[in-house]
């Protein structure tokens, strides 16, 4: 009985791993498609987006661009280090973490 359970676990875990790998590959392909459609570097695209839309949260940027959160965050950090974007937070009326916004610095 134990060997049957172990075999089932192995089969299920292989299926889960293959599904995760497939999802990861699909995400990478979508990101590459989106970035190739941009025709400009992602940093510049995000900077222009912030100039035209004003301060935005990372979640709002994700919804607009369809890029992964980590990709957006990495590029926002680069822009912060170049003194082109600032990061600030606003605490709302609700308890908990304040929302973090990113704003373009217009020269």
Buried (B, 14 or more C-beta within 10 A) or exposed (E): EEEEEEEEEEEEEEEEEEEEEEEEEEEEEEBEEBBEEEEEEBBEBBBEBBBEEEBBBBEBBBEEBEBBEEBBBEBBEBBBEEEBBBBEEEEEEEEEEEBEBBBBBEE
